[in-house]
Amino acid sequence: MTNQAQIDAVEQLLMALLNTQEMNFVSTRAFEDAKGALMGSDRPPGTTETTQAVNYLAHLRLQLK
């Protein structure tokens, strides 16, 4: 199994969990916390990588119903 297949599977699992009604409030907070971490000391190395990660996080958030 490739790393990308593992990432895709974990992403789909996470999105399924975040899309449940019970997780609605939690998912909003989780996205805010993740963005804060990406913009803070836990960010990926390099401006380009950080920007790409923040943009992808925004894309994932838009996928929530």
PDB file of N, CA, C, O and CB in Angstrom:
ATOM      1  N   MET A   1       0.845  -1.171   0.000  1.00  0.00           N
ATOM      2  CA  MET A   1       0.000   0.000   0.000  1.00  0.00           C
ATOM      3  C   MET A   1       0.893   1.238   0.000  1.00  0.00           C
ATOM      4  O   MET A   1       1.871   1.317   0.744  1.00  0.00           O
ATOM      5  CB  MET A   1      -0.962  -0.004   1.219  1.00  0.00           C
ATOM      6  N   THR A   2       0.542   2.188  -0.836  1.00  0.00           N
ATOM      7  CA  THR A   2       1.338   3.408  -0.925  1.00  0.00           C
ATOM      8  C   THR A   2       0.962   4.389   0.183  1.00  0.00           C
ATOM      9  O   THR A   2      -0.113   4.300   0.775  1.00  0.00           O
ATOM     10  CB  THR A   2       1.156   4.066  -2.297  1.00  0.00           C
ATOM     11  N   ASN A   3       1.858   5.312   0.444  1.00  0.00           N
ATOM     12  CA  ASN A   3       1.561   6.362   1.427  1.00  0.00           C
ATOM     13  C   ASN A   3       0.353   7.177   1.006  1.00  0.00           C
ATOM     14  O   ASN A   3      -0.458   7.562   1.849  1.00  0.00           O
ATOM     15  CB  ASN A   3       2.770   7.283   1.615  1.00  0.00           C
ATOM     16  N   GLN A   4       0.220   7.447  -0.293  1.00  0.00           N
ATOM     17  CA  GLN A   4      -0.912   8.233  -0.767  1.00  0.00           C
ATOM     18  C   GLN A   4      -2.227   7.501  -0.520  1.00  0.00           C
ATOM     19  O   GLN A   4      -3.224   8.131  -0.167  1.00  0.00           O
ATOM     20  CB  GLN A   4      -0.755   8.548  -2.255  1.00  0.00           C
ATOM     21  N   ALA A   5      -2.243   6.182  -0.701  1.00  0.00           N
ATOM     22  CA  ALA A   5      -3.460   5.406  -0.433  1.00  0.00           C
ATOM     23  C   ALA A   5      -3.828   5.489   1.046  1.00  0.00           C
ATOM     24  O   ALA A   5      -5.005   5.591   1.392  1.00  0.00           O
ATOM     25  CB  ALA A   5      -3.270   3.929  -0.855  1.00  0.00           C
ATOM     26  N   GLN A   6      -2.839   5.445   1.901  1.00  0.00           N
ATOM     27  CA  GLN A   6      -3.088   5.565   3.336  1.00  0.00           C
ATOM     28  C   GLN A   6      -3.630   6.950   3.672  1.00  0.00           C
ATOM     29  O   GLN A   6      -4.578   7.073   4.447  1.00  0.00           O
ATOM     30  CB  GLN A   6      -1.803   5.290   4.133  1.00  0.00           C
ATOM     31  N   ILE A   7      -3.038   7.983   3.100  1.00  0.00           N
ATOM     32  CA  ILE A   7      -3.492   9.352   3.339  1.00  0.00           C
ATOM     33  C   ILE A   7      -4.928   9.524   2.852  1.00  0.00           C
ATOM     34  O   ILE A   7      -5.755  10.125   3.538  1.00  0.00           O
ATOM     35  CB  ILE A   7      -2.560  10.367   2.639  1.00  0.00           C
ATOM     36  N   ASP A   8      -5.221   8.995   1.668  1.00  0.00           N
ATOM     37  CA  ASP A   8      -6.579   9.099   1.121  1.00  0.00           C
ATOM     38  C   ASP A   8      -7.594   8.406   2.027  1.00  0.00           C
ATOM     39  O   ASP A   8      -8.681   8.933   2.261  1.00  0.00           O
ATOM     40  CB  ASP A   8      -6.636   8.491  -0.289  1.00  0.00           C
ATOM     41  N   ALA A   9      -7.247   7.248   2.528  1.00  0.00           N
ATOM     42  CA  ALA A   9      -8.162   6.507   3.401  1.00  0.00           C
ATOM     43  C   ALA A   9      -8.401   7.252   4.712  1.00  0.00           C
ATOM     44  O   ALA A   9      -9.540   7.349   5.169  1.00  0.00           O
ATOM     45  CB  ALA A   9      -7.608   5.105   3.689  1.00  0.00           C
ATOM     46  N   VAL A  10      -7.349   7.774   5.311  1.00  0.00           N
ATOM     47  CA  VAL A  10      -7.489   8.518   6.566  1.00  0.00           C
ATOM     48  C   VAL A  10      -8.276   9.802   6.334  1.00  0.00           C
ATOM     49  O   VAL A  10      -9.100  10.180   7.167  1.00  0.00           O
ATOM     50  CB  VAL A  10      -6.103   8.841   7.168  1.00  0.00           C
ATOM     51  N   GLU A  11      -8.033  10.472   5.217  1.00  0.00           N
ATOM     52  CA  GLU A  11      -8.787  11.689   4.895  1.00  0.00           C
ATOM     53  C   GLU A  11     -10.280  11.386   4.768  1.00  0.00           C
ATOM     54  O   GLU A  11     -11.107  12.123   5.306  1.00  0.00           O
ATOM     55  CB  GLU A  11      -8.261  12.320   3.587  1.00  0.00           C
ATOM     56  N   GLN A  12     -10.627  10.322   4.071  1.00  0.00           N
ATOM     57  CA  GLN A  12     -12.036   9.964   3.904  1.00  0.00           C
ATOM     58  C   GLN A  12     -12.681   9.592   5.235  1.00  0.00           C
ATOM     59  O   GLN A  12     -13.834   9.940   5.487  1.00  0.00           O
ATOM     60  CB  GLN A  12     -12.173   8.806   2.919  1.00  0.00           C
ATOM     61  N   LEU A  13     -11.945   8.891   6.079  1.00  0.00           N
ATOM     62  CA  LEU A  13     -12.454   8.543   7.402  1.00  0.00           C
ATOM     63  C   LEU A  13     -12.700   9.796   8.232  1.00  0.00           C
ATOM     64  O   LEU A  13     -13.747   9.931   8.865  1.00  0.00           O
ATOM     65  CB  LEU A  13     -11.475   7.612   8.127  1.00  0.00           C
ATOM     66  N   LEU A  14     -11.752  10.698   8.228  1.00  0.00           N
ATOM     67  CA  LEU A  14     -11.887  11.942   8.985  1.00  0.00           C
ATOM     68  C   LEU A  14     -13.071  12.755   8.485  1.00  0.00           C
ATOM     69  O   LEU A  14     -13.859  13.259   9.286  1.00  0.00           O
ATOM     70  CB  LEU A  14     -10.601  12.770   8.891  1.00  0.00           C
ATOM     71  N   MET A  15     -13.202  12.887   7.181  1.00  0.00           N
ATOM     72  CA  MET A  15     -14.306  13.669   6.627  1.00  0.00           C
ATOM     73  C   MET A  15     -15.650  13.024   6.958  1.00  0.00           C
ATOM     74  O   MET A  15     -16.619  13.731   7.237  1.00  0.00           O
ATOM     75  CB  MET A  15     -14.148  13.815   5.105  1.00  0.00           C
ATOM     76  N   ALA A  16     -15.722  11.703   6.932  1.00  0.00           N
ATOM     77  CA  ALA A  16     -16.964  11.021   7.289  1.00  0.00           C
ATOM     78  C   ALA A  16     -17.329  11.310   8.737  1.00  0.00           C
ATOM     79  O   ALA A  16     -18.496  11.551   9.049  1.00  0.00           O
ATOM     80  CB  ALA A  16     -16.836   9.505   7.063  1.00  0.00           C
ATOM     81  N   LEU A  17     -16.345  11.286   9.617  1.00  0.00           N
ATOM     82  CA  LEU A  17     -16.598  11.589  11.025  1.00  0.00           C
ATOM     83  C   LEU A  17     -17.026  13.039  11.213  1.00  0.00           C
ATOM     84  O   LEU A  17     -17.977  13.319  11.942  1.00  0.00           O
ATOM     85  CB  LEU A  17     -15.354  11.300  11.862  1.00  0.00           C
ATOM     86  N   LEU A  18     -16.334  13.951  10.566  1.00  0.00           N
ATOM     87  CA  LEU A  18     -16.641  15.366  10.722  1.00  0.00           C
ATOM     88  C   LEU A  18     -17.993  15.749  10.115  1.00  0.00           C
ATOM     89  O   LEU A  18     -18.588  16.755  10.502  1.00  0.00           O
ATOM     90  CB  LEU A  18     -15.550  16.195  10.093  1.00  0.00           C
ATOM     91  N   ASN A  19     -18.469  14.951   9.172  1.00  0.00           N
ATOM     92  CA  ASN A  19     -19.759  15.227   8.535  1.00  0.00           C
ATOM     93  C   ASN A  19     -20.949  14.727   9.350  1.00  0.00           C
ATOM     94  O   ASN A  19     -22.092  14.999   8.982  1.00  0.00           O
ATOM     95  CB  ASN A  19     -19.795  14.598   7.164  1.00  0.00           C
ATOM     96  N   THR A  20     -20.718  14.013  10.435  1.00  0.00           N
ATOM     97  CA  THR A  20     -21.842  13.543  11.233  1.00  0.00           C
ATOM     98  C   THR A  20     -22.425  14.697  12.035  1.00  0.00           C
ATOM     99  O   THR A  20     -21.714  15.629  12.410  1.00  0.00           O
ATOM    100  CB  THR A  20     -21.408  12.399  12.168  1.00  0.00           C
ATOM    101  N   GLN A  21     -23.706  14.625  12.289  1.00  0.00           N
ATOM    102  CA  GLN A  21     -24.388  15.685  13.029  1.00  0.00           C
ATOM    103  C   GLN A  21     -23.783  15.878  14.416  1.00  0.00           C
ATOM    104  O   GLN A  21     -23.668  17.005  14.899  1.00  0.00           O
ATOM    105  CB  GLN A  21     -25.875  15.369  13.150  1.00  0.00           C
ATOM    106  N   GLU A  22     -23.406  14.795  15.041  1.00  0.00           N
ATOM    107  CA  GLU A  22     -22.842  14.873  16.387  1.00  0.00           C
ATOM    108  C   GLU A  22     -21.513  15.625  16.420  1.00  0.00           C
ATOM    109  O   GLU A  22     -21.135  16.179  17.452  1.00  0.00           O
ATOM    110  CB  GLU A  22     -22.652  13.480  16.949  1.00  0.00           C
ATOM    111  N   MET A  23     -20.821  15.643  15.316  1.00  0.00           N
ATOM    112  CA  MET A  23     -19.497  16.263  15.272  1.00  0.00           C
ATOM    113  C   MET A  23     -19.526  17.674  14.679  1.00  0.00           C
ATOM    114  O   MET A  23     -18.467  18.274  14.497  1.00  0.00           O
ATOM    115  CB  MET A  23     -18.553  15.394  14.467  1.00  0.00           C
ATOM    116  N   ASN A  24     -20.691  18.212  14.378  1.00  0.00           N
ATOM    117  CA  ASN A  24     -20.799  19.499  13.702  1.00  0.00           C
ATOM    118  C   ASN A  24     -20.039  20.601  14.444  1.00  0.00           C
ATOM    119  O   ASN A  24     -19.201  21.272  13.841  1.00  0.00           O
ATOM    120  CB  ASN A  24     -22.260  19.888  13.557  1.00  0.00           C
ATOM    121  N   PHE A  25     -20.305  20.799  15.715  1.00  0.00           N
ATOM    122  CA  PHE A  25     -19.618  21.832  16.486  1.00  0.00           C
ATOM    123  C   PHE A  25     -18.134  21.519  16.612  1.00  0.00           C
ATOM    124  O   PHE A  25     -17.292  22.408  16.485  1.00  0.00           O
ATOM    125  CB  PHE A  25     -20.247  21.971  17.875  1.00  0.00           C
ATOM    126  N   VAL A  26     -17.820  20.269  16.860  1.00  0.00           N
ATOM    127  CA  VAL A  26     -16.425  19.862  17.041  1.00  0.00           C
ATOM    128  C   VAL A  26     -15.634  20.083  15.749  1.00  0.00           C
ATOM    129  O   VAL A  26     -14.481  20.512  15.791  1.00  0.00           O
ATOM    130  CB  VAL A  26     -16.344  18.378  17.476  1.00  0.00           C
ATOM    131  N   SER A  27     -16.252  19.791  14.606  1.00  0.00           N
ATOM    132  CA  SER A  27     -15.518  19.933  13.349  1.00  0.00           C
ATOM    133  C   SER A  27     -15.165  21.391  13.070  1.00  0.00           C
ATOM    134  O   SER A  27     -14.082  21.680  12.561  1.00  0.00           O
ATOM    135  CB  SER A  27     -16.338  19.365  12.192  1.00  0.00           C
ATOM    136  N   THR A  28     -16.066  22.304  13.398  1.00  0.00           N
ATOM    137  CA  THR A  28     -15.767  23.729  13.218  1.00  0.00           C
ATOM    138  C   THR A  28     -14.545  24.110  14.034  1.00  0.00           C
ATOM    139  O   THR A  28     -13.642  24.781  13.535  1.00  0.00           O
ATOM    140  CB  THR A  28     -16.975  24.602  13.622  1.00  0.00           C
ATOM    141  N   ARG A  29     -14.517  23.689  15.269  1.00  0.00           N
ATOM    142  CA  ARG A  29     -13.382  23.984  16.153  1.00  0.00           C
ATOM    143  C   ARG A  29     -12.105  23.298  15.677  1.00  0.00           C
ATOM    144  O   ARG A  29     -11.019  23.874  15.741  1.00  0.00           O
ATOM    145  CB  ARG A  29     -13.700  23.549  17.585  1.00  0.00           C
ATOM    146  N   ALA A  30     -12.245  22.069  15.203  1.00  0.00           N
ATOM    147  CA  ALA A  30     -11.072  21.322  14.740  1.00  0.00           C
ATOM    148  C   ALA A  30     -10.409  22.023  13.553  1.00  0.00           C
ATOM    149  O   ALA A  30      -9.183  22.111  13.494  1.00  0.00           O
ATOM    150  CB  ALA A  30     -11.470  19.886  14.351  1.00  0.00           C
ATOM    151  N   PHE A  31     -11.206  22.518  12.611  1.00  0.00           N
ATOM    152  CA  PHE A  31     -10.642  23.223  11.464  1.00  0.00           C
ATOM    153  C   PHE A  31      -9.963  24.517  11.905  1.00  0.00           C
ATOM    154  O   PHE A  31      -8.903  24.863  11.384  1.00  0.00           O
ATOM    155  CB  PHE A  31     -11.735  23.522  10.428  1.00  0.00           C
ATOM    156  N   GLU A  32     -10.554  25.227  12.848  1.00  0.00           N
ATOM    157  CA  GLU A  32      -9.937  26.451  13.354  1.00  0.00           C
ATOM    158  C   GLU A  32      -8.607  26.145  14.046  1.00  0.00           C
ATOM    159  O   GLU A  32      -7.614  26.844  13.841  1.00  0.00           O
ATOM    160  CB  GLU A  32     -10.889  27.169  14.326  1.00  0.00           C
ATOM    161  N   ASP A  33      -8.602  25.091  14.867  1.00  0.00           N
ATOM    162  CA  ASP A  33      -7.373  24.710  15.564  1.00  0.00           C
ATOM    163  C   ASP A  33      -6.287  24.251  14.582  1.00  0.00           C
ATOM    164  O   ASP A  33      -5.111  24.575  14.747  1.00  0.00           O
ATOM    165  CB  ASP A  33      -7.667  23.598  16.579  1.00  0.00           C
ATOM    166  N   ALA A  34      -6.697  23.496  13.564  1.00  0.00           N
ATOM    167  CA  ALA A  34      -5.730  23.012  12.575  1.00  0.00           C
ATOM    168  C   ALA A  34      -5.110  24.178  11.809  1.00  0.00           C
ATOM    169  O   ALA A  34      -3.903  24.201  11.571  1.00  0.00           O
ATOM    170  CB  ALA A  34      -6.402  22.032  11.597  1.00  0.00           C
ATOM    171  N   LYS A  35      -5.939  25.137  11.427  1.00  0.00           N
ATOM    172  CA  LYS A  35      -5.412  26.306  10.712  1.00  0.00           C
ATOM    173  C   LYS A  35      -4.449  27.085  11.602  1.00  0.00           C
ATOM    174  O   LYS A  35      -3.397  27.532  11.146  1.00  0.00           O
ATOM    175  CB  LYS A  35      -6.563  27.224  10.243  1.00  0.00           C
ATOM    176  N   GLY A  36      -4.813  27.243  12.867  1.00  0.00           N
ATOM    177  CA  GLY A  36      -3.928  27.934  13.802  1.00  0.00           C
ATOM    178  C   GLY A  36      -2.595  27.228  13.948  1.00  0.00           C
ATOM    179  O   GLY A  36      -1.546  27.870  14.010  1.00  0.00           O
ATOM    180  N   ALA A  37      -2.637  25.909  14.002  1.00  0.00           N
ATOM    181  CA  ALA A  37      -1.397  25.140  14.119  1.00  0.00           C
ATOM    182  C   ALA A  37      -0.544  25.290  12.864  1.00  0.00           C
ATOM    183  O   ALA A  37       0.677  25.423  12.946  1.00  0.00           O
ATOM    184  CB  ALA A  37      -1.707  23.656  14.374  1.00  0.00           C
ATOM    185  N   LEU A  38      -1.199  25.267  11.697  1.00  0.00           N
ATOM    186  CA  LEU A  38      -0.454  25.425  10.450  1.00  0.00           C
ATOM    187  C   LEU A  38       0.178  26.807  10.330  1.00  0.00           C
ATOM    188  O   LEU A  38       1.227  26.962   9.705  1.00  0.00           O
ATOM    189  CB  LEU A  38      -1.367  25.174   9.264  1.00  0.00           C
ATOM    190  N   MET A  39      -0.455  27.801  10.923  1.00  0.00           N
ATOM    191  CA  MET A  39       0.066  29.157  10.854  1.00  0.00           C
ATOM    192  C   MET A  39       1.050  29.446  11.991  1.00  0.00           C
ATOM    193  O   MET A  39       1.754  30.456  11.964  1.00  0.00           O
ATOM    194  CB  MET A  39      -1.081  30.157  10.889  1.00  0.00           C
ATOM    195  N   GLY A  40       1.098  28.575  12.973  1.00  0.00           N
ATOM    196  CA  GLY A  40       1.961  28.781  14.132  1.00  0.00           C
ATOM    197  C   GLY A  40       3.233  27.952  14.067  1.00  0.00           C
ATOM    198  O   GLY A  40       3.778  27.709  12.990  1.00  0.00           O
ATOM    199  N   SER A  41       3.690  27.529  15.215  1.00  0.00           N
ATOM    200  CA  SER A  41       4.959  26.812  15.301  1.00  0.00           C
ATOM    201  C   SER A  41       4.903  25.399  14.739  1.00  0.00           C
ATOM    202  O   SER A  41       5.952  24.803  14.494  1.00  0.00           O
ATOM    203  CB  SER A  41       5.404  26.756  16.723  1.00  0.00           C
ATOM    204  N   ASP A  42       3.706  24.841  14.527  1.00  0.00           N
ATOM    205  CA  ASP A  42       3.583  23.493  13.972  1.00  0.00           C
ATOM    206  C   ASP A  42       3.494  23.487  12.447  1.00  0.00           C
ATOM    207  O   ASP A  42       3.201  22.458  11.839  1.00  0.00           O
ATOM    208  CB  ASP A  42       2.364  22.811  14.551  1.00  0.00           C
ATOM    209  N   ARG A  43       3.746  24.625  11.846  1.00  0.00           N
ATOM    210  CA  ARG A  43       3.599  24.732  10.394  1.00  0.00           C
ATOM    211  C   ARG A  43       4.660  23.907   9.663  1.00  0.00           C
ATOM    212  O   ARG A  43       5.728  23.616  10.201  1.00  0.00           O
ATOM    213  CB  ARG A  43       3.686  26.200   9.959  1.00  0.00           C
ATOM    214  N   PRO A  44       4.331  23.536   8.415  1.00  0.00           N
ATOM    215  CA  PRO A  44       5.336  22.851   7.596  1.00  0.00           C
ATOM    216  C   PRO A  44       6.480  23.805   7.272  1.00  0.00           C
ATOM    217  O   PRO A  44       6.300  25.023   7.301  1.00  0.00           O
ATOM    218  CB  PRO A  44       4.703  22.301   6.290  1.00  0.00           C
ATOM    219  N   PRO A  45       7.643  23.264   6.967  1.00  0.00           N
ATOM    220  CA  PRO A  45       8.761  24.145   6.615  1.00  0.00           C
ATOM    221  C   PRO A  45       8.498  24.819   5.267  1.00  0.00           C
ATOM    222  O   PRO A  45       8.043  24.175   4.323  1.00  0.00           O
ATOM    223  CB  PRO A  45      10.090  23.349   6.569  1.00  0.00           C
ATOM    224  N   GLY A  46       8.782  26.091   5.187  1.00  0.00           N
ATOM    225  CA  GLY A  46       8.640  26.817   3.924  1.00  0.00           C
ATOM    226  C   GLY A  46       7.294  27.488   3.766  1.00  0.00           C
ATOM    227  O   GLY A  46       6.258  26.951   4.158  1.00  0.00           O
ATOM    228  N   THR A  47       7.329  28.670   3.185  1.00  0.00           N
ATOM    229  CA  THR A  47       6.116  29.452   2.969  1.00  0.00           C
ATOM    230  C   THR A  47       5.179  28.760   1.987  1.00  0.00           C
ATOM    231  O   THR A  47       3.968  28.733   2.207  1.00  0.00           O
ATOM    232  CB  THR A  47       6.468  30.848   2.461  1.00  0.00           C
ATOM    233  N   THR A  48       5.713  28.206   0.919  1.00  0.00           N
ATOM    234  CA  THR A  48       4.885  27.547  -0.088  1.00  0.00           C
ATOM    235  C   THR A  48       4.137  26.361   0.512  1.00  0.00           C
ATOM    236  O   THR A  48       2.939  26.200   0.280  1.00  0.00           O
ATOM    237  CB  THR A  48       5.745  27.086  -1.269  1.00  0.00           C
ATOM    238  N   GLU A  49       4.832  25.541   1.274  1.00  0.00           N
ATOM    239  CA  GLU A  49       4.210  24.370   1.885  1.00  0.00           C
ATOM    240  C   GLU A  49       3.117  24.774   2.872  1.00  0.00           C
ATOM    241  O   GLU A  49       2.057  24.150   2.924  1.00  0.00           O
ATOM    242  CB  GLU A  49       5.265  23.520   2.591  1.00  0.00           C
ATOM    243  N   THR A  50       3.381  25.817   3.649  1.00  0.00           N
ATOM    244  CA  THR A  50       2.390  26.304   4.610  1.00  0.00           C
ATOM    245  C   THR A  50       1.157  26.811   3.882  1.00  0.00           C
ATOM    246  O   THR A  50       0.033  26.486   4.262  1.00  0.00           O
ATOM    247  CB  THR A  50       2.983  27.418   5.493  1.00  0.00           C
ATOM    248  N   THR A  51       1.360  27.601   2.842  1.00  0.00           N
ATOM    249  CA  THR A  51       0.236  28.134   2.066  1.00  0.00           C
ATOM    250  C   THR A  51      -0.571  27.004   1.448  1.00  0.00           C
ATOM    251  O   THR A  51      -1.801  27.028   1.486  1.00  0.00           O
ATOM    252  CB  THR A  51       0.736  29.088   0.969  1.00  0.00           C
ATOM    253  N   GLN A  52       0.103  26.021   0.882  1.00  0.00           N
ATOM    254  CA  GLN A  52      -0.592  24.890   0.280  1.00  0.00           C
ATOM    255  C   GLN A  52      -1.389  24.114   1.324  1.00  0.00           C
ATOM    256  O   GLN A  52      -2.517  23.699   1.058  1.00  0.00           O
ATOM    257  CB  GLN A  52       0.404  23.965  -0.417  1.00  0.00           C
ATOM    258  N   ALA A  53      -0.821  23.917   2.494  1.00  0.00           N
ATOM    259  CA  ALA A  53      -1.511  23.184   3.553  1.00  0.00           C
ATOM    260  C   ALA A  53      -2.755  23.943   4.029  1.00  0.00           C
ATOM    261  O   ALA A  53      -3.811  23.342   4.225  1.00  0.00           O
ATOM    262  CB  ALA A  53      -0.560  22.933   4.734  1.00  0.00           C
ATOM    263  N   VAL A  54      -2.632  25.246   4.213  1.00  0.00           N
ATOM    264  CA  VAL A  54      -3.775  26.062   4.639  1.00  0.00           C
ATOM    265  C   VAL A  54      -4.857  26.062   3.563  1.00  0.00           C
ATOM    266  O   VAL A  54      -6.044  25.959   3.873  1.00  0.00           O
ATOM    267  CB  VAL A  54      -3.328  27.511   4.949  1.00  0.00           C
ATOM    268  N   ASN A  55      -4.455  26.176   2.312  1.00  0.00           N
ATOM    269  CA  ASN A  55      -5.423  26.152   1.210  1.00  0.00           C
ATOM    270  C   ASN A  55      -6.135  24.803   1.125  1.00  0.00           C
ATOM    271  O   ASN A  55      -7.339  24.753   0.874  1.00  0.00           O
ATOM    272  CB  ASN A  55      -4.722  26.457  -0.120  1.00  0.00           C
ATOM    273  N   TYR A  56      -5.404  23.718   1.330  1.00  0.00           N
ATOM    274  CA  TYR A  56      -6.026  22.389   1.278  1.00  0.00           C
ATOM    275  C   TYR A  56      -6.975  22.203   2.456  1.00  0.00           C
ATOM    276  O   TYR A  56      -8.032  21.590   2.308  1.00  0.00           O
ATOM    277  CB  TYR A  56      -4.948  21.278   1.279  1.00  0.00           C
ATOM    278  N   LEU A  57      -6.615  22.714   3.598  1.00  0.00           N
ATOM    279  CA  LEU A  57      -7.494  22.653   4.760  1.00  0.00           C
ATOM    280  C   LEU A  57      -8.799  23.398   4.465  1.00  0.00           C
ATOM    281  O   LEU A  57      -9.878  22.918   4.813  1.00  0.00           O
ATOM    282  CB  LEU A  57      -6.794  23.250   6.009  1.00  0.00           C
ATOM    283  N   ALA A  58      -8.707  24.556   3.832  1.00  0.00           N
ATOM    284  CA  ALA A  58      -9.906  25.308   3.450  1.00  0.00           C
ATOM    285  C   ALA A  58     -10.748  24.511   2.459  1.00  0.00           C
ATOM    286  O   ALA A  58     -11.976  24.512   2.538  1.00  0.00           O
ATOM    287  CB  ALA A  58      -9.520  26.671   2.844  1.00  0.00           C
ATOM    288  N   HIS A  59     -10.090  23.837   1.534  1.00  0.00           N
ATOM    289  CA  HIS A  59     -10.798  22.989   0.570  1.00  0.00           C
ATOM    290  C   HIS A  59     -11.559  21.873   1.294  1.00  0.00           C
ATOM    291  O   HIS A  59     -12.725  21.615   0.994  1.00  0.00           O
ATOM    292  CB  HIS A  59      -9.804  22.384  -0.454  1.00  0.00           C
ATOM    293  N   LEU A  60     -10.901  21.221   2.238  1.00  0.00           N
ATOM    294  CA  LEU A  60     -11.567  20.156   2.998  1.00  0.00           C
ATOM    295  C   LEU A  60     -12.762  20.687   3.773  1.00  0.00           C
ATOM    296  O   LEU A  60     -13.805  20.037   3.843  1.00  0.00           O
ATOM    297  CB  LEU A  60     -10.582  19.494   3.957  1.00  0.00           C
ATOM    298  N   ARG A  61     -12.608  21.857   4.346  1.00  0.00           N
ATOM    299  CA  ARG A  61     -13.714  22.439   5.122  1.00  0.00           C
ATOM    300  C   ARG A  61     -14.924  22.699   4.235  1.00  0.00           C
ATOM    301  O   ARG A  61     -16.061  22.536   4.677  1.00  0.00           O
ATOM    302  CB  ARG A  61     -13.270  23.747   5.800  1.00  0.00           C
ATOM    303  N   LEU A  62     -14.694  23.096   3.002  1.00  0.00           N
ATOM    304  CA  LEU A  62     -15.796  23.324   2.069  1.00  0.00           C
ATOM    305  C   LEU A  62     -16.505  22.020   1.694  1.00  0.00           C
ATOM    306  O   LEU A  62     -17.654  22.045   1.252  1.00  0.00           O
ATOM    307  CB  LEU A  62     -15.279  24.014   0.811  1.00  0.00           C
ATOM    308  N   GLN A  63     -15.834  20.894   1.866  1.00  0.00           N
ATOM    309  CA  GLN A  63     -16.434  19.604   1.533  1.00  0.00           C
ATOM    310  C   GLN A  63     -17.456  19.157   2.578  1.00  0.00           C
ATOM    311  O   GLN A  63     -18.267  18.268   2.320  1.00  0.00           O
ATOM    312  CB  GLN A  63     -15.348  18.549   1.391  1.00  0.00           C
ATOM    313  N   LEU A  64     -17.415  19.772   3.746  1.00  0.00           N
ATOM    314  CA  LEU A  64     -18.380  19.403   4.791  1.00  0.00           C
ATOM    315  C   LEU A  64     -19.760  19.890   4.392  1.00  0.00           C
ATOM    316  O   LEU A  64     -19.908  20.969   3.817  1.00  0.00           O
ATOM    317  CB  LEU A  64     -17.972  19.994   6.171  1.00  0.00           C
ATOM    318  N   LYS A  65     -20.739  19.111   4.692  1.00  0.00           N
ATOM    319  CA  LYS A  65     -22.120  19.469   4.328  1.00  0.00           C
ATOM    320  C   LYS A  65     -22.682  20.464   5.311  1.00  0.00           C
ATOM    321  O   LYS A  65     -23.830  20.887   5.173  1.00  0.00           O
ATOM    322  CB  LYS A  65     -23.016  18.226   4.274  1.00  0.00           C
TER     323      LYS A  65
END
